[in-house]
Amino acid sequence: MCRKCAKMCRKLSNYE
C-alpha cells in the first residue's frame, strides 16, 4: 500500500 511513502513506511514495513 505504501509505494510512494516507502521511505516513511519503511519502519512500518507496510509497503510490500
C-alpha positions as a Markdown table, in Angstrom:
| # | Residue | x | y | z |
|---|---|---|---|---|
| 1 | Met | 0.0 | 0.0 | 0.0 |
| 2 | Cys | 2.9 | 2.4 | 0.7 |
| 3 | Arg | 4.6 | 2.7 | -2.6 |
| 4 | Lys | 5.2 | 6.5 | -2.5 |
| 5 | Cys | 5.9 | 6.7 | 1.2 |
| 6 | Ala | 8.1 | 3.6 | 1.0 |
| 7 | Lys | 10.7 | 5.7 | 2.8 |
| 8 | Met | 8.4 | 6.6 | 5.7 |
| 9 | Cys | 6.5 | 3.3 | 5.8 |
| 10 | Arg | 9.9 | 1.5 | 5.8 |
| 11 | Lys | 9.6 | 1.4 | 9.6 |
| 12 | Leu | 6.0 | 0.1 | 9.4 |
| 13 | Ser | 7.2 | -2.3 | 6.7 |
| 14 | Asn | 3.7 | -1.9 | 5.4 |
| 15 | Tyr | 4.9 | -1.3 | 1.8 |
| 16 | Glu | 5.4 | -4.8 | 0.4 |
